[in-house]
Amino acid sequence: MEPVVFVTGPLSVNTLILPADPGRCLVVDPGGDPALIIAYVQKEGLVPAALVLTHGHWDHLGALAALAECWPRAEILIHRDDASWLGSGAVDRHARFFESLGAGDAIDSDRPDLPSPTGFLAEGDALYGWTVLHTPGHSPGSICLYRQEEGVLVSGDTLFRSGYGRTDGPGGSDMRLAESLQRLLSLPPDTRVYPGHGKPTTVGTERGGYSL
């Protein structure tokens, strides 16, 4: 099963459906449009084992509450360093952050609180055949998912096609992002990259030209 990509939410996030074990999947970065995600997963006869966040920014979790309500047994997984973007009071924190970026309209401040994580992702964790890579810089808790045997990388907002994530949000760091990019670009050149926004690419295509 190749990753299935839906472009969701007001900021066009790539929501990915990834293979887990038989009959189950991972839903990564549910940015919005929950009905679309739910319809596809149910049509395919799958059940999410986990709702996975590559980082905690609002545009990547706008549909999280609806999916957690639909599949209450699914884990909600994020790196501990970004966990403050979930749970009680998180919507207000997101609203202040996006207002500072001039994108306050992206968040409905009347939304109910976001669910809390049920577990935390860390460097080297094995998640249904995917390996967690901690790649801070865009945010302190940014992660990627890597499936070495199939040459697939889910890069979140760390690595884009012809670009990389911004570092002017809370906890962002040019130095840490540069280190994370160097790590990702050392993967085999034919590794297929599925970023958090924009079109897929490969590691080989993206090598070179990254100066922070």
Backbone torsions as a table, in degrees:
resi	resn	phi	psi	omega
1	MET	NA	114.0	174.7
2	GLU	-74.2	153.8	174.0
3	PRO	-56.5	137.3	175.4
4	VAL	-105.8	132.2	-173.0
5	VAL	-116.3	130.3	170.5
6	PHE	-120.4	135.5	175.3
7	VAL	-89.9	119.6	-169.2
8	THR	-131.2	156.8	171.8
9	GLY	76.3	169.5	-175.4
10	PRO	-67.5	-18.3	179.7
11	LEU	-109.6	20.2	171.0
12	SER	53.6	61.0	176.7
13	VAL	-84.9	142.0	172.8
14	ASN	-83.0	106.6	172.6
15	THR	-89.5	127.3	-176.1
16	LEU	-112.1	140.8	170.5
17	ILE	-107.3	115.6	-175.3
18	LEU	-113.2	149.3	177.2
19	PRO	-68.0	141.5	172.1
20	ALA	-117.7	-118.1	174.2
21	ASP	-101.6	174.3	-173.8
22	PRO	-52.7	127.2	178.2
23	GLY	83.4	-1.3	-178.8
24	ARG	-130.6	161.9	-177.8
25	CYS	-144.1	171.7	168.7
26	LEU	-110.2	135.7	172.6
27	VAL	-105.6	116.2	-173.8
28	VAL	-108.2	127.7	175.3
29	ASP	56.7	65.5	178.6
30	PRO	-74.8	86.5	-171.3
31	GLY	-74.9	-18.7	-178.6
32	GLY	168.1	-169.6	177.6
33	ASP	50.8	55.6	-176.2
34	PRO	-60.3	-34.1	-179.1
35	ALA	-61.3	-38.0	178.6
36	LEU	-64.1	-45.1	-179.5
37	ILE	-65.5	-47.2	-178.4
38	ILE	-61.3	-44.0	-178.3
39	ALA	-61.1	-43.4	-179.1
40	TYR	-65.8	-48.4	-176.7
41	VAL	-61.4	-42.5	179.6
42	GLN	-68.7	-38.6	178.8
43	LYS	-61.2	-35.6	-179.7
44	GLU	-82.2	-0.7	179.6
45	GLY	69.4	30.6	-177.8
46	LEU	-105.6	161.4	172.2
47	VAL	-129.5	129.2	178.4
48	PRO	-66.7	126.1	170.5
49	ALA	-75.4	-31.6	-177.9
50	ALA	-157.6	149.9	169.3
51	LEU	-103.8	114.0	-168.5
52	VAL	-112.2	134.1	179.0
53	LEU	-114.0	123.4	177.1
54	THR	-70.6	-21.4	171.8
55	HIS	-167.5	179.2	-167.8
56	GLY	-98.4	7.9	-175.9
57	HIS	-70.8	145.5	-171.3
58	TRP	-53.5	-40.6	-174.9
59	ASP	-63.0	-16.0	-179.5
60	HIS	-99.2	1.7	-176.8
61	LEU	-141.4	21.1	-177.8
62	GLY	-61.0	-26.1	179.7
63	ALA	-100.4	5.4	-173.1
64	LEU	-60.0	-46.3	-176.7
65	ALA	-61.1	-42.6	-179.2
66	ALA	-65.8	-40.0	179.9
67	LEU	-70.1	-37.4	177.8
68	ALA	-65.0	-33.4	177.1
69	GLU	-70.7	-38.3	179.7
70	CYS	-69.4	-39.8	-177.7
71	TRP	-124.2	76.1	-173.3
72	PRO	-65.9	-16.3	179.3
73	ARG	-88.2	-9.0	179.0
74	ALA	-70.5	137.1	174.7
75	GLU	-68.3	152.5	173.0
76	ILE	-116.5	111.5	-167.9
77	LEU	-121.4	134.9	-180.0
78	ILE	-154.4	159.0	174.2
79	HIS	-70.2	144.6	-176.7
80	ARG	-57.6	-32.8	-176.2
81	ASP	-71.6	-12.3	175.7
82	ASP	-113.4	8.9	-173.1
83	ALA	-66.6	-20.8	-178.7
84	SER	-68.3	-11.9	177.0
85	TRP	-80.8	-0.9	177.1
86	LEU	-118.7	164.1	174.3
87	GLY	86.3	-165.8	-173.9
88	SER	-60.0	131.3	177.0
89	GLY	80.2	-3.1	-174.4
90	ALA	-67.7	-34.5	-178.2
91	VAL	-59.8	-41.3	177.9
92	ASP	-63.8	-38.6	178.3
93	ARG	-65.1	-41.3	176.7
94	HIS	-62.4	-43.6	-178.0
95	ALA	-60.3	-43.7	179.3
96	ARG	-64.0	-40.2	-180.0
97	PHE	-63.4	-50.0	-176.4
98	PHE	-70.5	-31.2	174.1
99	GLU	-62.9	-37.3	178.7
100	SER	-66.2	-22.4	178.2
101	LEU	-95.1	2.2	-178.5
102	GLY	77.4	20.7	-177.9
103	ALA	-125.7	37.3	-177.1
104	GLY	-61.4	-25.7	-179.4
105	ASP	-68.3	-12.6	-178.5
106	ALA	-72.8	-13.3	-174.7
107	ILE	-123.7	130.2	173.1
108	ASP	-88.8	105.3	-174.1
109	SER	-67.9	-10.9	178.5
110	ASP	-86.0	0.1	179.9
111	ARG	-64.3	150.8	175.1
112	PRO	-68.1	165.3	179.6
113	ASP	-57.6	149.3	175.6
114	LEU	-75.4	150.5	176.5
115	PRO	-65.9	156.0	176.4
116	SER	-84.6	155.0	176.2
117	PRO	-65.6	149.2	174.2
118	THR	-99.3	-10.8	179.1
119	GLY	-165.6	169.9	-175.8
120	PHE	-125.1	141.9	177.6
121	LEU	-94.7	144.7	179.7
122	ALA	-142.2	159.3	179.1
123	GLU	-48.5	128.7	175.5
124	GLY	86.1	-6.2	177.9
125	ASP	-59.1	142.5	172.6
126	ALA	-97.8	125.2	-176.4
127	LEU	-129.1	91.0	177.3
128	TYR	52.0	47.8	177.7
129	GLY	89.9	-6.8	176.6
130	TRP	-104.6	141.5	177.9
131	THR	-102.2	132.7	179.4
132	VAL	-82.7	126.9	173.1
133	LEU	-112.2	121.7	176.4
134	HIS	-81.7	116.6	-174.0
135	THR	-128.6	69.8	-176.9
136	PRO	-67.0	163.0	178.5
137	GLY	142.6	-61.0	172.9
138	HIS	-63.4	-39.9	171.2
139	SER	-149.1	162.3	-178.1
140	PRO	-62.2	-32.1	-175.7
141	GLY	-105.4	22.2	178.8
142	SER	-64.2	138.4	177.1
143	ILE	-133.4	160.6	169.2
144	CYS	-122.2	161.4	174.0
145	LEU	-117.4	131.4	-173.7
146	TYR	-127.7	130.4	175.9
147	ARG	-117.4	92.7	-169.4
148	GLN	-61.7	-43.6	-173.7
149	GLU	-66.4	-22.9	178.9
150	GLU	-107.0	-3.6	177.7
151	GLY	64.5	49.0	-178.6
152	VAL	-127.3	132.9	176.9
153	LEU	-124.9	126.6	170.6
154	VAL	-98.1	111.1	-165.0
155	SER	-103.6	0.9	179.4
156	GLY	54.4	-138.1	178.7
157	ASP	-101.0	21.7	175.6
158	THR	-82.3	-51.7	-177.2
159	LEU	-125.6	125.7	175.9
160	PHE	-111.5	173.5	167.5
161	ARG	-71.0	118.1	-179.3
162	SER	59.4	36.5	179.3
163	GLY	179.8	-171.9	-178.5
164	TYR	-156.8	169.8	-174.3
165	GLY	-70.9	150.0	177.2
166	ARG	-72.5	158.4	-175.5
167	THR	-123.9	15.4	-176.7
168	ASP	-93.9	9.0	174.9
169	GLY	-88.6	177.1	-180.0
170	PRO	-57.2	125.4	178.0
171	GLY	78.8	3.8	178.5
172	GLY	-68.8	150.9	-176.9
173	SER	-150.5	119.8	175.6
174	ASP	-60.2	-43.3	-176.9
175	MET	-63.8	-45.2	-178.5
176	ARG	-69.9	-34.7	177.3
177	LEU	-65.9	-41.5	178.2
178	ALA	-59.2	-40.6	178.1
179	GLU	-66.1	-40.0	179.8
180	SER	-66.8	-41.9	178.3
181	LEU	-62.3	-42.4	178.7
182	GLN	-58.9	-40.5	179.4
183	ARG	-64.5	-47.8	-177.6
184	LEU	-65.8	-37.9	-177.5
185	LEU	-75.8	-5.0	173.5
186	SER	-89.5	-4.7	176.3
187	LEU	-69.0	163.6	-179.5
188	PRO	-53.3	140.0	-173.0
189	PRO	-62.7	-24.8	-179.5
190	ASP	-86.7	6.0	177.3
191	THR	-62.4	125.7	178.7
192	ARG	-82.1	130.7	-174.6
193	VAL	-111.8	124.9	175.9
194	TYR	-111.2	101.9	-175.6
195	PRO	-84.0	173.1	-179.6
196	GLY	-74.8	-19.9	175.7
197	HIS	-144.0	148.1	174.7
198	GLY	85.0	-172.1	-172.6
199	LYS	-83.6	156.3	174.8
200	PRO	-63.9	163.2	178.5
201	THR	-151.5	-166.0	173.0
202	THR	-131.3	159.3	177.8
203	VAL	-59.7	-42.8	-178.8
204	GLY	-60.8	-38.0	179.0
205	THR	-64.8	-35.9	-172.7
206	GLU	-88.6	-8.2	-178.9
207	ARG	-65.3	137.7	178.8
208	GLY	89.1	150.9	174.0
209	GLY	82.6	10.3	179.9
210	TYR	-101.8	103.5	176.1
211	SER	-124.9	128.5	-178.5
212	LEU	-112.8	NA	NA
